[in-house]
Amino acid sequence: MSATRLRRLLLAGTAAFASTGVAQAQATTSGTAAGTVVSNTAQASFTVNGTAQTATSNTSTFVVDRKVNLTVVANPATNTQVNLGQAGAVLTFRVTNNTNGTQDFLLNPDQIISTGILPGTDNFDATNLRVFVDSNGNGVYDPGTDTATFIDELPEDATATVFVVGDIPTTQAASLAFVSLRATVAAGGATGTVGAALVPTGLDVLNQDATIDVVFADNDSDGLLGPDIARNGQARAYLAYEVGAHTVNLSVVKSSQVISDGVSTTNPKALPGAIVQYCLTVTNSTLLVPANGVSLTDVIPVNTTYVPGSISVGGIGAAGACIANGLPVADDGSTTGLYGGSYSANTKTVTATIPTLVGGTSVAASFRVTVN
């Protein structure tokens, strides 16, 4: 082509190019929602001999992939004080969905804790570990109300409170029990039904414009010391049960009172044939720490005979004297009430049992004998 011909063509027409794109969702802190379709079309404008003209390209589209991320933190990050024999001790955690989509989360408590994760030495295990999700958002575990065992349909950038509940043994040497909560990102989309744990798209798989790839982008939540690793779709946090007290100040005061002597109705005396009531008042002076499995035993004295069916437990006592009797207890040890007890004719021993004596309280037990 001659130079003159080329100049004529350049003078006769000019062209300009532009492109336009459309995304079907707005970005959030976690990024554009997975599955969002992003479309892009190019435009060309030009003139020929002074006449404006345009041309449009085909539309290029792709879907935003799923970037899986989450965090789990202790809330608060301090040991939970517990008592020996305590049932239903609660640890509190918070799980945040940093994934660009609404997700379910699988929850698993365990006590596999590496040395160095938490200060101190783990020397006992809690039993009956369970996990529940805060259903009413009050941040307090409500038995019977908080019953969900997985996080259901948690929106992106939202947080859920999770409770780990366990029982503390009565072992006197117990001091610290380390517990972790592991959260795993699962598929969302079906309210009330737990989704399956997400599986990442292989890093060797080429990106497909029409497919939502799953990419794990979570960090190693517990560092090199713990079992969590980066980019596994999981996160962990750790807390400890700490036994605050191993002993209580428990005291027992015993008194006796002549109930009747068959002679006087106002001031009965300890005559042969008189009935005497013994009162045992047990007091736990250690505030906030219960004494569990309290058992009182008393061998009836010589020259007396036990009055059958006279044991009562749970009464009110003061200075060793019974002000009000408690609940009757069968001599054979059978009981359907709160307290227990028995009488052994072989050993002439009276027994009264109190399952739990709350700190700062007293409970009285009584029984009667006849003076021989």
Residue pairs with C-beta under 8 A, 6 or more apart in sequence:
12 48
12 49
13 46
13 47
13 48
13 49
14 46
14 47
15 44
15 45
15 46
15 47
16 44
16 45
16 46
17 42
17 43
17 44
17 45
18 42
18 43
18 44
18 45
19 40
19 41
19 42
19 43
19 57
20 40
20 41
20 42
20 43
21 38
21 39
21 40
21 41
22 38
22 39
22 40
23 32
23 36
23 37
23 38
23 39
24 36
24 37
24 38
24 39
25 32
25 33
25 36
26 32
28 100
28 156
28 157
29 156
29 157
30 67
30 69
30 97
30 98
30 99
30 100
30 156
30 157
31 64
31 67
31 100
32 38
32 64
32 100
33 64
33 100
33 101
33 156
34 63
34 64
34 65
34 66
34 67
34 99
34 100
34 101
34 212
35 63
35 64
35 66
35 101
35 212
36 63
36 64
37 61
37 62
37 63
38 61
38 62
38 63
38 64
39 59
39 60
39 61
40 59
40 60
40 61
41 56
41 57
41 58
41 59
41 60
42 56
42 57
43 54
43 55
43 56
43 57
44 54
44 55
44 56
44 57
45 52
45 53
45 54
45 55
46 52
46 53
46 54
46 55
47 53
61 209
61 210
62 207
62 209
62 210
63 209
63 210
63 211
63 212
64 100
64 212
65 201
65 207
65 212
65 213
65 214
65 215
66 99
66 100
66 101
66 198
66 212
66 213
66 214
66 215
67 99
67 100
67 215
67 217
68 99
68 185
68 198
68 200
68 214
68 215
68 216
68 217
68 218
68 233
69 98
69 99
69 217
69 218
70 95
70 96
70 97
70 98
70 99
70 105
70 183
70 185
70 218
70 233
70 234
70 235
71 95
71 96
71 98
71 221
71 235
72 93
72 94
72 95
72 96
72 181
72 182
72 183
72 221
72 235
72 236
72 237
73 93
73 94
73 96
73 237
74 91
74 92
74 93
74 237
74 238
74 239
75 92
75 93
75 94
75 161
76 92
77 239
79 176
79 239
79 240
79 241
79 242
80 89
80 90
80 91
80 239
80 240
80 241
80 242
81 242
81 244
82 89
82 168
82 241
82 242
82 243
82 244
83 168
83 243
83 244
83 245
83 289
83 290
84 168
84 169
84 170
84 171
84 172
84 174
84 243
84 245
84 246
84 292
85 168
85 169
85 170
85 290
85 292
85 293
86 167
86 168
86 290
87 167
87 168
88 143
88 165
88 166
88 167
89 126
89 165
89 166
89 167
89 168
89 241
90 141
90 163
90 164
90 165
91 163
91 164
91 165
91 166
91 179
91 181
91 239
91 241
92 139
92 141
92 161
92 162
92 163
92 164
92 239
93 161
93 162
93 163
93 164
93 181
93 237
93 239
94 159
94 160
94 161
94 162
95 105
95 107
95 151
95 154
95 159
95 160
95 162
95 181
95 183
95 235
96 157
96 158
96 159
97 103
97 105
97 154
97 155
97 156
97 157
97 158
97 159
97 185
98 156
98 157
98 218
99 156
99 185
100 156
101 156
101 188
102 153
102 154
102 155
102 156
102 188
102 189
103 153
103 154
103 156
103 185
103 186
103 187
103 188
103 195
103 198
104 150
104 151
104 152
104 153
104 154
104 185
104 186
104 187
104 188
104 194
104 195
105 150
105 151
105 154
105 160
105 183
105 184
105 185
105 186
106 150
106 183
106 184
106 186
106 194
106 197
107 131
107 133
107 149
107 150
107 151
107 162
107 181
107 182
107 183
108 131
108 181
108 182
108 184
109 129
109 130
109 131
109 164
109 166
109 179
109 180
109 181
109 182
110 129
110 179
110 180
110 182
111 122
111 125
111 126
111 129
111 177
111 178
111 179
111 180
112 180
112 227
113 122
113 178
113 179
113 180
113 226
113 238
114 222
114 225
114 226
114 227
115 225
116 225
117 178
117 222
117 225
117 226
117 238
118 178
118 238
118 239
118 240
120 175
120 176
120 240
121 175
121 176
122 176
122 177
122 178
122 240
123 173
123 174
123 175
123 176
123 177
124 169
124 171
124 173
124 174
124 175
124 176
124 177
125 169
125 177
126 166
126 167
126 168
126 169
126 177
126 179
126 241
127 166
127 167
127 169
128 165
128 166
128 167
129 164
129 165
129 166
129 179
130 149
130 164
130 165
130 166
131 149
131 162
131 163
131 164
131 165
131 181
132 141
132 146
132 147
132 148
132 149
132 162
132 163
132 165
133 146
133 148
133 149
133 150
133 151
133 152
133 160
133 161
133 162
133 163
134 140
134 141
134 146
134 160
134 161
134 162
134 163
135 142
135 145
135 146
135 147
135 148
136 142
136 145
136 146
137 161
139 161
141 163
141 165
146 163
150 186
150 194
151 160
151 162
151 183
152 191
152 192
152 194
153 188
153 189
153 191
154 160
154 188
162 181
162 183
164 179
164 181
164 239
166 177
166 179
166 241
168 174
168 177
168 241
168 243
170 292
170 293
172 246
174 243
174 246
175 242
175 243
176 240
176 241
176 242
176 243
177 240
177 241
178 238
178 239
178 240
179 238
179 239
179 240
179 241
180 226
180 236
180 237
180 238
180 239
181 236
181 237
181 239
182 228
182 234
182 235
182 236
183 234
183 235
183 236
184 197
184 233
184 234
185 197
185 198
185 218
185 233
185 234
186 194
186 195
186 196
186 197
186 198
187 195
187 196
187 197
187 198
188 195
189 195
197 233
198 214
198 216
198 233
199 214
200 214
200 215
200 216
200 231
200 233
201 213
201 214
201 215
205 213
207 213
216 231
216 232
216 233
217 231
218 230
218 231
218 232
218 233
218 234
218 235
219 230
220 226
220 228
220 229
220 230
221 228
221 234
221 235
221 236
221 237
222 228
222 236
222 238
226 236
226 238
227 236
228 234
228 235
228 236
244 289
245 286
245 289
247 286
248 284
248 285
248 286
248 289
248 290
248 291
248 359
249 284
249 285
249 286
250 282
250 283
250 284
250 285
250 286
250 291
250 294
250 357
251 282
251 283
251 285
252 280
252 281
252 282
252 283
252 296
253 280
253 281
253 283
253 317
253 319
253 320
254 278
254 279
254 280
254 281
254 298
254 320
255 278
255 279
255 281
255 319
255 320
255 321
255 322
256 276
256 277
256 278
256 279
257 276
257 277
257 279
257 321
257 322
258 268
258 269
258 270
258 274
258 275
258 276
259 268
259 274
259 275
259 276
259 277
259 368
260 268
260 274
260 275
261 268
261 269
261 270
261 271
261 273
261 274
261 275
262 271
262 273
262 274
263 269
263 271
268 274
270 276
270 371
271 371
272 371
272 372
273 370
273 371
274 370
274 371
275 307
275 368
275 369
275 370
275 371
276 304
276 368
276 369
276 370
276 371
277 310
277 322
277 366
277 367
277 368
278 298
278 366
278 367
278 368
278 369
279 315
279 317
279 320
279 321
279 322
279 364
279 365
279 366
280 296
280 298
280 317
280 352
280 364
280 365
280 366
281 317
281 318
281 319
281 320
281 321
281 322
281 362
281 363
281 364
282 294
282 296
282 354
282 357
282 362
282 363
282 364
282 365
283 361
283 362
284 290
284 291
284 357
284 358
284 359
284 360
284 361
284 362
285 359
285 360
286 359
286 360
287 359
287 360
288 359
288 360
289 359
290 356
290 357
290 358
290 359
291 356
291 357
291 359
292 355
292 356
292 357
293 353
293 355
294 353
294 354
294 355
294 356
294 357
294 363
295 351
295 352
295 353
295 354
296 351
296 352
296 353
296 354
296 365
297 349
297 350
297 351
298 349
298 350
298 367
299 347
299 348
299 349
299 350
300 306
300 348
300 349
300 350
300 367
300 369
301 369
303 371
303 372
304 369
304 370
304 371
304 372
305 369
305 370
305 372
306 343
306 345
306 348
306 350
306 367
306 368
306 369
307 367
307 368
307 369
307 370
308 331
308 343
309 328
309 330
309 331
310 366
310 367
310 368
311 328
311 329
311 331
311 341
311 342
311 343
311 350
311 352
311 365
311 366
311 367
312 325
312 326
312 327
312 328
312 329
312 365
312 366
312 367
313 326
313 327
313 329
313 339
313 340
313 341
313 352
313 353
313 354
313 363
313 364
313 365
314 326
314 327
314 338
314 339
314 354
314 363
314 364
314 365
315 322
315 323
315 324
315 325
315 326
315 363
315 364
315 365
315 366
316 322
316 323
316 324
316 326
316 362
316 364
317 323
317 362
317 363
317 364
322 364
322 366
323 364
325 364
325 366
326 339
326 363
326 364
326 365
326 366
327 337
327 338
327 339
329 335
329 337
329 339
329 340
329 341
329 342
329 352
330 341
330 342
331 342
331 343
332 342
333 340
333 341
333 342
333 351
335 341
338 355
339 352
339 353
339 354
339 355
339 365
340 352
340 353
340 355
341 350
341 351
341 352
341 353
341 365
342 350
342 351
343 349
343 350
343 351
343 367
344 351
350 367
352 365
352 367
354 363
354 365
357 363
